[in-house]
């Protein structure tokens, strides 16, 4: 018999899958649509595309703590529903946008509405007992992975028909998700567990200050910042480095990224829960950081393509880190603060996303340019390994696992 907790998690899992497919559908065609509207080549449209990406990350940085705090005050369900409705309307705007400013406005709004993903994390904390949260957070990673595998594939097929068709498909998925949530998704946060809305906390500065409210959260936030920054080296530099070092063509690059996606799905869905059950969240996190660093060194220092590709599944064991970290952090806050915590983590993640593209592209450019004499063209991956080591050093300050706090118990 399916328990109430499991059934509620299934509901939010399906919600996240639909959201991520809708998000992924537009990835293959978005640069081409910008180029078409501008009437320029893809190369000439690249700066505009970069601005769109930065704006999207900035809006997530600003809005994640707001939506998290609103979900603590009014419940998770209304925030998820309104976000899905707004996201669907926004995709319609982008589907019909005749000019770059209107398309840009749509992208900015989507950065706000897609920040509801942090609410999904709070939902999981609500309906899951602390000992099982890491496994459930890992399954949310599976939902993200499914979306990023299915979404771009579907977007590529639809984009071959019409560049705007993927946006209409994303709108349809978002509206379907809204209806699904309206009739199926239960509320996870009981009224008596809700917290008042605090405007001073519902902003990026307040969200980051929230980490300072408890010493353990401060340490976790610093460890998370290093880990998040380390994670971005692969998606940012994979195409650049593999093409430069090993001459990968588009097909080989695609297969490499598929390997990364499948490896991540396996770790998130099959390894996280078992590993945490066997060794605990703290050790699982440290194992993920250690093996992840080895994977990054294989990526950055592997002299031949097979060793480079071997680094991908090894690196995927980094997938142990974020679910374990989220689970540990969720024990430190009360039920009415889970949204604020996930919003703060989302804001921190978005802040890293603003920094990491410039950092890794500049490191790569220097490693193959003025510093090529050093002989480490994979310096971006080596830097990532050092950041993971820094994260592990910070995390070891936590010492032994803290006892479970009464205020963080979940609904059953």
JOMO-V543010 format. One record per residue. N is the residue number from 1. RES is the residue in one letter. SS is DSSP state (2 for helix, 1 for strand, 0 for the rest). PSI is psi in whole degrees, 0 to 359 (* if undefined). BURIAL is b if it has 16 or more other C-alpha atoms within 10 Angstrom, else e. Layout:
n->N res->RES ss->SS psi->PSI burial->BURIAL
n->N res->RES ss->SS psi->PSI burial->BURIAL
This chain:
n->1 res->X ss->0 psi->133 burial->e
n->2 res->X ss->0 psi->124 burial->e
n->3 res->X ss->0 psi->163 burial->e
n->4 res->X ss->2 psi->320 burial->e
n->5 res->X ss->2 psi->314 burial->b
n->6 res->X ss->2 psi->319 burial->e
n->7 res->X ss->2 psi->317 burial->e
n->8 res->X ss->2 psi->320 burial->b
n->9 res->X ss->2 psi->320 burial->b
n->10 res->X ss->2 psi->319 burial->e
n->11 res->X ss->2 psi->312 burial->e
n->12 res->X ss->2 psi->329 burial->b
n->13 res->X ss->2 psi->313 burial->b
n->14 res->X ss->2 psi->321 burial->b
n->15 res->X ss->2 psi->315 burial->b
n->16 res->X ss->2 psi->321 burial->b
n->17 res->X ss->2 psi->312 burial->b
n->18 res->X ss->2 psi->319 burial->b
n->19 res->X ss->2 psi->315 burial->b
n->20 res->X ss->2 psi->327 burial->b
n->21 res->X ss->2 psi->315 burial->b
n->22 res->X ss->2 psi->320 burial->b
n->23 res->X ss->2 psi->318 burial->b
n->24 res->X ss->2 psi->336 burial->b
n->25 res->X ss->2 psi->324 burial->b
n->26 res->X ss->0 psi->350 burial->b
n->27 res->X ss->2 psi->314 burial->b
n->28 res->X ss->2 psi->338 burial->b
n->29 res->X ss->2 psi->350 burial->b
n->30 res->X ss->2 psi->315 burial->b
n->31 res->X ss->2 psi->321 burial->b
n->32 res->X ss->2 psi->323 burial->b
n->33 res->X ss->2 psi->319 burial->b
n->34 res->X ss->2 psi->315 burial->b
n->35 res->X ss->2 psi->320 burial->b
n->36 res->X ss->2 psi->315 burial->e
n->37 res->X ss->2 psi->321 burial->e
n->38 res->X ss->2 psi->338 burial->b
n->39 res->X ss->0 psi->36 burial->e
n->40 res->X ss->0 psi->177 burial->e
n->41 res->X ss->0 psi->167 burial->e
n->42 res->X ss->2 psi->319 burial->b
n->43 res->X ss->2 psi->317 burial->e
n->44 res->X ss->2 psi->338 burial->e
n->45 res->X ss->2 psi->351 burial->b
n->46 res->X ss->2 psi->316 burial->e
n->47 res->X ss->2 psi->320 burial->e
n->48 res->X ss->2 psi->318 burial->b
n->49 res->X ss->2 psi->321 burial->b
n->50 res->X ss->2 psi->321 burial->e
n->51 res->X ss->2 psi->318 burial->e
n->52 res->X ss->2 psi->316 burial->b
n->53 res->X ss->2 psi->319 burial->b
n->54 res->X ss->2 psi->318 burial->b
n->55 res->X ss->2 psi->319 burial->b
n->56 res->X ss->2 psi->313 burial->b
n->57 res->X ss->2 psi->322 burial->b
n->58 res->X ss->2 psi->318 burial->b
n->59 res->X ss->2 psi->325 burial->b
n->60 res->X ss->2 psi->320 burial->b
n->61 res->X ss->2 psi->318 burial->b
n->62 res->X ss->2 psi->324 burial->b
n->63 res->X ss->2 psi->338 burial->b
n->64 res->X ss->2 psi->313 burial->b
n->65 res->X ss->2 psi->331 burial->b
n->66 res->X ss->2 psi->311 burial->b
n->67 res->X ss->2 psi->324 burial->b
n->68 res->X ss->2 psi->315 burial->b
n->69 res->X ss->2 psi->322 burial->b
n->70 res->X ss->2 psi->323 burial->b
n->71 res->X ss->2 psi->330 burial->b
n->72 res->X ss->2 psi->329 burial->b
n->73 res->X ss->2 psi->316 burial->b
n->74 res->X ss->2 psi->356 burial->b
n->75 res->X ss->0 psi->161 burial->b
n->76 res->X ss->2 psi->320 burial->b
n->77 res->X ss->2 psi->310 burial->b
n->78 res->X ss->2 psi->327 burial->e
n->79 res->X ss->2 psi->316 burial->b
n->80 res->X ss->2 psi->316 burial->b
n->81 res->X ss->2 psi->311 burial->b
n->82 res->X ss->2 psi->325 burial->e
n->83 res->X ss->2 psi->317 burial->b
n->84 res->X ss->2 psi->319 burial->b
n->85 res->X ss->2 psi->315 burial->b
n->86 res->X ss->2 psi->323 burial->b
n->87 res->X ss->2 psi->320 burial->b
n->88 res->X ss->2 psi->314 burial->b
n->89 res->X ss->2 psi->324 burial->b
n->90 res->X ss->2 psi->320 burial->b
n->91 res->X ss->2 psi->326 burial->b
n->92 res->X ss->2 psi->317 burial->b
n->93 res->X ss->2 psi->315 burial->b
n->94 res->X ss->2 psi->331 burial->b
n->95 res->X ss->2 psi->330 burial->b
n->96 res->X ss->2 psi->359 burial->e
n->97 res->X ss->0 psi->121 burial->b
n->98 res->X ss->0 psi->344 burial->e
n->99 res->X ss->0 psi->163 burial->e
n->100 res->X ss->2 psi->317 burial->b
n->101 res->X ss->2 psi->321 burial->e
n->102 res->X ss->2 psi->320 burial->e
n->103 res->X ss->2 psi->320 burial->b
n->104 res->X ss->2 psi->318 burial->b
n->105 res->X ss->2 psi->318 burial->b
n->106 res->X ss->2 psi->319 burial->b
n->107 res->X ss->2 psi->323 burial->b
n->108 res->X ss->2 psi->315 burial->b
n->109 res->X ss->2 psi->322 burial->b
n->110 res->X ss->2 psi->331 burial->b
n->111 res->X ss->2 psi->328 burial->b
n->112 res->X ss->2 psi->307 burial->b
n->113 res->X ss->2 psi->327 burial->b
n->114 res->X ss->2 psi->350 burial->b
n->115 res->X ss->2 psi->354 burial->b
n->116 res->X ss->2 psi->350 burial->b
n->117 res->X ss->2 psi->330 burial->b
n->118 res->X ss->2 psi->328 burial->b
n->119 res->X ss->2 psi->328 burial->b
n->120 res->X ss->2 psi->321 burial->b
n->121 res->X ss->2 psi->319 burial->b
n->122 res->X ss->2 psi->322 burial->b
n->123 res->X ss->2 psi->314 burial->b
n->124 res->X ss->2 psi->316 burial->b
n->125 res->X ss->2 psi->325 burial->b
n->126 res->X ss->2 psi->317 burial->b
n->127 res->X ss->2 psi->6 burial->b
n->128 res->X ss->0 psi->133 burial->b
n->129 res->X ss->0 psi->148 burial->b
n->130 res->X ss->2 psi->323 burial->b
n->131 res->X ss->2 psi->343 burial->b
n->132 res->X ss->2 psi->3 burial->b
n->133 res->X ss->2 psi->321 burial->b
n->134 res->X ss->2 psi->317 burial->b
n->135 res->X ss->2 psi->320 burial->b
n->136 res->X ss->2 psi->320 burial->b
n->137 res->X ss->2 psi->325 burial->b
n->138 res->X ss->2 psi->321 burial->b
n->139 res->X ss->2 psi->329 burial->b
n->140 res->X ss->2 psi->324 burial->b
n->141 res->X ss->2 psi->325 burial->b
n->142 res->X ss->2 psi->318 burial->b
n->143 res->X ss->2 psi->318 burial->b
n->144 res->X ss->2 psi->316 burial->b
n->145 res->X ss->2 psi->317 burial->b
n->146 res->X ss->2 psi->316 burial->b
n->147 res->X ss->2 psi->320 burial->b
n->148 res->X ss->2 psi->346 burial->b
n->149 res->X ss->2 psi->311 burial->b
n->150 res->X ss->2 psi->317 burial->b
n->151 res->X ss->2 psi->303 burial->b
n->152 res->X ss->2 psi->324 burial->b
n->153 res->X ss->2 psi->314 burial->b
n->154 res->X ss->2 psi->320 burial->b
n->155 res->X ss->2 psi->322 burial->b
n->156 res->X ss->2 psi->320 burial->b
n->157 res->X ss->2 psi->313 burial->e
n->158 res->X ss->2 psi->324 burial->b
n->159 res->X ss->2 psi->333 burial->b
n->160 res->X ss->2 psi->336 burial->e
n->161 res->X ss->2 psi->310 burial->e
n->162 res->X ss->0 psi->139 burial->e
n->163 res->X ss->0 psi->334 burial->b
n->164 res->X ss->0 psi->350 burial->b
n->165 res->X ss->2 psi->320 burial->b
n->166 res->X ss->2 psi->328 burial->b
n->167 res->X ss->2 psi->321 burial->b
n->168 res->X ss->2 psi->320 burial->b
n->169 res->X ss->2 psi->319 burial->b
n->170 res->X ss->2 psi->320 burial->b
n->171 res->X ss->2 psi->316 burial->b
n->172 res->X ss->2 psi->318 burial->b
n->173 res->X ss->2 psi->319 burial->b
n->174 res->X ss->2 psi->318 burial->b
n->175 res->X ss->2 psi->323 burial->b
n->176 res->X ss->2 psi->319 burial->b
n->177 res->X ss->2 psi->321 burial->b
n->178 res->X ss->2 psi->313 burial->b
n->179 res->X ss->2 psi->320 burial->e
n->180 res->X ss->2 psi->312 burial->e
n->181 res->X ss->2 psi->323 burial->b
n->182 res->X ss->2 psi->321 burial->e
n->183 res->X ss->2 psi->340 burial->e
n->184 res->X ss->0 psi->316 burial->e
n->185 res->X ss->0 psi->120 burial->b
n->186 res->X ss->0 psi->160 burial->e
n->187 res->X ss->0 psi->141 burial->b
n->188 res->X ss->0 psi->342 burial->b
n->189 res->X ss->0 psi->110 burial->b
n->190 res->X ss->0 psi->148 burial->e
n->191 res->X ss->2 psi->322 burial->e
n->192 res->X ss->2 psi->348 burial->e
n->193 res->X ss->2 psi->0 burial->e
n->194 res->X ss->0 psi->157 burial->b
n->195 res->X ss->0 psi->152 burial->b
n->196 res->X ss->0 psi->152 burial->e
n->197 res->X ss->0 psi->126 burial->b
n->198 res->X ss->0 psi->104 burial->e
n->199 res->X ss->0 psi->325 burial->e
n->200 res->X ss->0 psi->339 burial->e
n->201 res->X ss->0 psi->339 burial->b
n->202 res->X ss->0 psi->54 burial->b
n->203 res->X ss->0 psi->163 burial->b
n->204 res->X ss->2 psi->319 burial->b
n->205 res->X ss->2 psi->314 burial->e
n->206 res->X ss->2 psi->323 burial->b
n->207 res->X ss->2 psi->316 burial->b
n->208 res->X ss->2 psi->327 burial->b
n->209 res->X ss->2 psi->332 burial->e
n->210 res->X ss->2 psi->325 burial->b
n->211 res->X ss->2 psi->331 burial->b
n->212 res->X ss->0 psi->356 burial->e
n->213 res->X ss->0 psi->342 burial->e
n->214 res->X ss->0 psi->132 burial->e
n->215 res->X ss->2 psi->320 burial->e
n->216 res->X ss->2 psi->321 burial->b
n->217 res->X ss->2 psi->325 burial->b
n->218 res->X ss->2 psi->315 burial->b
n->219 res->X ss->2 psi->317 burial->b
n->220 res->X ss->2 psi->320 burial->b
n->221 res->X ss->2 psi->319 burial->b
n->222 res->X ss->2 psi->317 burial->b
n->223 res->X ss->2 psi->320 burial->b
n->224 res->X ss->2 psi->320 burial->b
n->225 res->X ss->2 psi->315 burial->b
n->226 res->X ss->2 psi->317 burial->b
n->227 res->X ss->2 psi->317 burial->b
n->228 res->X ss->2 psi->316 burial->b
n->229 res->X ss->2 psi->320 burial->b
n->230 res->X ss->2 psi->321 burial->b
n->231 res->X ss->2 psi->324 burial->b
n->232 res->X ss->2 psi->351 burial->b
n->233 res->X ss->2 psi->321 burial->b
n->234 res->X ss->2 psi->305 burial->b
n->235 res->X ss->2 psi->331 burial->e
n->236 res->X ss->2 psi->319 burial->b
n->237 res->X ss->2 psi->358 burial->b
n->238 res->X ss->2 psi->309 burial->b
n->239 res->X ss->2 psi->314 burial->b
n->240 res->X ss->2 psi->309 burial->b
n->241 res->X ss->2 psi->314 burial->b
n->242 res->X ss->2 psi->325 burial->b
n->243 res->X ss->2 psi->318 burial->e
n->244 res->X ss->2 psi->312 burial->e
n->245 res->X ss->2 psi->319 burial->e
n->246 res->X ss->2 psi->1 burial->e
n->247 res->X ss->0 psi->32 burial->e
n->248 res->X ss->0 psi->135 burial->b
n->249 res->X ss->0 psi->185 burial->e
n->250 res->X ss->2 psi->321 burial->e
n->251 res->X ss->2 psi->314 burial->e
n->252 res->X ss->2 psi->321 burial->e
n->253 res->X ss->2 psi->315 burial->b
n->254 res->X ss->2 psi->319 burial->e
n->255 res->X ss->2 psi->322 burial->e
n->256 res->X ss->2 psi->317 burial->b
n->257 res->X ss->2 psi->326 burial->b
n->258 res->X ss->2 psi->318 burial->e
n->259 res->X ss->2 psi->318 burial->b
n->260 res->X ss->2 psi->316 burial->b
n->261 res->X ss->2 psi->315 burial->b
n->262 res->X ss->2 psi->320 burial->b
n->263 res->X ss->2 psi->319 burial->b
n->264 res->X ss->2 psi->319 burial->b
n->265 res->X ss->2 psi->317 burial->b
n->266 res->X ss->2 psi->315 burial->b
n->267 res->X ss->2 psi->312 burial->b
n->268 res->X ss->2 psi->320 burial->b
n->269 res->X ss->2 psi->328 burial->b
n->270 res->X ss->2 psi->338 burial->e
n->271 res->X ss->2 psi->318 burial->b
n->272 res->X ss->2 psi->306 burial->b
n->273 res->X ss->2 psi->316 burial->b
n->274 res->X ss->2 psi->318 burial->e
n->275 res->X ss->2 psi->316 burial->b
n->276 res->X ss->2 psi->320 burial->b
n->277 res->X ss->2 psi->324 burial->e
n->278 res->X ss->2 psi->318 burial->e
n->279 res->X ss->2 psi->352 burial->e
n->280 res->X ss->0 psi->162 burial->b
n->281 res->X ss->2 psi->317 burial->b
n->282 res->X ss->2 psi->312 burial->b
n->283 res->X ss->2 psi->322 burial->b
n->284 res->X ss->2 psi->320 burial->b
n->285 res->X ss->2 psi->315 burial->b
n->286 res->X ss->2 psi->323 burial->b
n->287 res->X ss->2 psi->317 burial->b
n->288 res->X ss->2 psi->318 burial->b
n->289 res->X ss->2 psi->317 burial->b
n->290 res->X ss->2 psi->311 burial->b
n->291 res->X ss->2 psi->325 burial->b
n->292 res->X ss->2 psi->321 burial->b
n->293 res->X ss->2 psi->320 burial->b
n->294 res->X ss->2 psi->317 burial->b
n->295 res->X ss->2 psi->319 burial->b
n->296 res->X ss->2 psi->323 burial->b
n->297 res->X ss->2 psi->324 burial->b
n->298 res->X ss->2 psi->320 burial->b
n->299 res->X ss->2 psi->318 burial->b
n->300 res->X ss->2 psi->334 burial->b
n->301 res->X ss->2 psi->353 burial->b
n->302 res->X ss->0 psi->125 burial->b
n->303 res->X ss->0 psi->341 burial->e
n->304 res->X ss->0 psi->160 burial->e
n->305 res->X ss->2 psi->317 burial->e
n->306 res->X ss->2 psi->320 burial->e
n->307 res->X ss->2 psi->320 burial->e
n->308 res->X ss->2 psi->312 burial->b
n->309 res->X ss->2 psi->328 burial->b
n->310 res->X ss->2 psi->329 burial->e
n->311 res->X ss->2 psi->337 burial->b
n->312 res->X ss->2 psi->305 burial->b
n->313 res->X ss->2 psi->329 burial->b
n->314 res->X ss->2 psi->314 burial->b
n->315 res->X ss->2 psi->330 burial->b
n->316 res->X ss->2 psi->341 burial->b
n->317 res->X ss->2 psi->348 burial->b
n->318 res->X ss->2 psi->338 burial->b
n->319 res->X ss->2 psi->346 burial->b
n->320 res->X ss->2 psi->337 burial->b
n->321 res->X ss->2 psi->302 burial->b
n->322 res->X ss->2 psi->314 burial->b
n->323 res->X ss->2 psi->319 burial->b
n->324 res->X ss->2 psi->317 burial->b
n->325 res->X ss->2 psi->315 burial->b
n->326 res->X ss->2 psi->320 burial->b
n->327 res->X ss->2 psi->315 burial->b
n->328 res->X ss->2 psi->314 burial->b
n->329 res->X ss->2 psi->323 burial->b
n->330 res->X ss->2 psi->337 burial->b
n->331 res->X ss->0 psi->340 burial->b
n->332 res->X ss->0 psi->354 burial->b
n->333 res->X ss->0 psi->158 burial->b
n->334 res->X ss->0 psi->164 burial->b
n->335 res->X ss->2 psi->322 burial->b
n->336 res->X ss->2 psi->2 burial->b
n->337 res->X ss->2 psi->1 burial->b
n->338 res->X ss->2 psi->321 burial->b
n->339 res->X ss->2 psi->319 burial->b
n->340 res->X ss->2 psi->320 burial->b
n->341 res->X ss->2 psi->310 burial->b
n->342 res->X ss->2 psi->325 burial->b
n->343 res->X ss->2 psi->320 burial->b
n->344 res->X ss->2 psi->318 burial->b
n->345 res->X ss->2 psi->320 burial->b
n->346 res->X ss->2 psi->321 burial->b
n->347 res->X ss->2 psi->320 burial->b
n->348 res->X ss->2 psi->318 burial->b
n->349 res->X ss->2 psi->318 burial->b
n->350 res->X ss->2 psi->323 burial->b
n->351 res->X ss->2 psi->318 burial->b
n->352 res->X ss->2 psi->321 burial->b
n->353 res->X ss->2 psi->330 burial->b
n->354 res->X ss->2 psi->330 burial->b
n->355 res->X ss->2 psi->319 burial->e
n->356 res->X ss->2 psi->321 burial->b
n->357 res->X ss->2 psi->316 burial->b
n->358 res->X ss->2 psi->317 burial->e
n->359 res->X ss->2 psi->306 burial->e
n->360 res->X ss->2 psi->326 burial->b
n->361 res->X ss->2 psi->325 burial->b
n->362 res->X ss->2 psi->322 burial->e
n->363 res->X ss->2 psi->317 burial->b
n->364 res->X ss->2 psi->314 burial->b
n->365 res->X ss->2 psi->320 burial->b
n->366 res->X ss->2 psi->322 burial->e
n->367 res->X ss->2 psi->331 burial->b
n->368 res->X ss->2 psi->0 burial->b
n->369 res->X ss->0 psi->252 burial->e
n->370 res->X ss->0 psi->336 burial->e
n->371 res->X ss->0 psi->19 burial->e
n->372 res->X ss->2 psi->334 burial->e
n->373 res->X ss->2 psi->339 burial->e
n->374 res->X ss->2 psi->331 burial->e
n->375 res->X ss->0 psi->28 burial->e
n->376 res->X ss->0 psi->74 burial->b
n->377 res->X ss->0 psi->340 burial->b
n->378 res->X ss->0 psi->32 burial->b
n->379 res->X ss->2 psi->330 burial->b
n->380 res->X ss->2 psi->320 burial->b
n->381 res->X ss->2 psi->325 burial->b
n->382 res->X ss->2 psi->318 burial->b
n->383 res->X ss->2 psi->318 burial->b
n->384 res->X ss->2 psi->318 burial->b
n->385 res->X ss->2 psi->320 burial->b
n->386 res->X ss->2 psi->323 burial->b
n->387 res->X ss->2 psi->323 burial->b
n->388 res->X ss->2 psi->322 burial->b
n->389 res->X ss->2 psi->319 burial->b
n->390 res->X ss->2 psi->319 burial->b
n->391 res->X ss->2 psi->317 burial->b
n->392 res->X ss->2 psi->319 burial->b
n->393 res->X ss->2 psi->317 burial->e
n->394 res->X ss->2 psi->316 burial->b
n->395 res->X ss->2 psi->328 burial->b
n->396 res->X ss->2 psi->345 burial->e
n->397 res->X ss->2 psi->340 burial->e
n->398 res->X ss->2 psi->334 burial->e
n->399 res->X ss->0 psi->216 burial->e
n->400 res->X ss->0 psi->153 burial->e
n->401 res->X ss->0 psi->139 burial->e
n->402 res->X ss->0 psi->153 burial->e
n->403 res->X ss->0 psi->154 burial->e
n->404 res->X ss->0 psi->137 burial->e
n->405 res->X ss->0 psi->140 burial->e
n->406 res->X ss->2 psi->327 burial->e
n->407 res->X ss->2 psi->348 burial->e
n->408 res->X ss->2 psi->10 burial->b
n->409 res->X ss->0 psi->149 burial->b
n->410 res->X ss->0 psi->169 burial->b
n->411 res->X ss->0 psi->147 burial->e
n->412 res->X ss->0 psi->* burial->e
